[in-house]
Amino acid sequence: MFELRDLYQQVIVDHNKSPRNFGKLARFNHEADGYNPLCGDKLHVYLNVNDAGIIEAVSFEGEGCAISVASASLMTEALKGTPVSEFKQKFEGFQHMVTSDLDELPDEAVMGKLAVLSGVREFPSRIKCASLCWHTMKSAVEDSHKVAKTE
């Protein structure tokens, strides 16, 4: 358990200091805003989905706590090259992982690098920070014009 906690902290720090896929895409055909009113995290997600329904590119801009930024960074890495049709399954898998019992190990075969974010379960008030980007991505995929919130 301590190894996972250490890895969780290292990944959060790394992705917060050097977020992957940060910035506005030059070409995008879906976008959405997200806001966590509890802590003030804000982000904007951009994605470019091709005619075959594959997420060719995804990025984000915004500001927030280390968990929020790191989660968005990891999410963009995990979703690039993924069919939009698989997004709902990944969204539900992530939500289950961060809200499951502490003794339930994440399915690393399904979650990949995102499994490290299962450590957020130890801090229930931070689950919304980790899931904001996922709710925002869901709004972008669905072309919803509502600001995604974690409430």
URTA-V990226 format. One record per run of one state. SS is the DSSP state (2 for helix, 1 for strand, 0 for the rest). FROM is the first residue (numbers start at 1). LEN is the number of residues. If there is no record, write none. Layout:
ss=(SS SS)
from=(FROM FROM)
len=(LEN LEN)
This chain:
ss=(0 2 0 1 0 1 0 1 0 1 0 2 0 1 2 0 2 0 2 0 1 0)
from=(1 2 18 22 23 30 37 41 50 54 64 66 80 83 84 100 108 123 124 142 148 150)
len=(1 16 4 1 7 7 4 9 4 10 2 14 3 1 16 8 15 1 18 6 2 2)
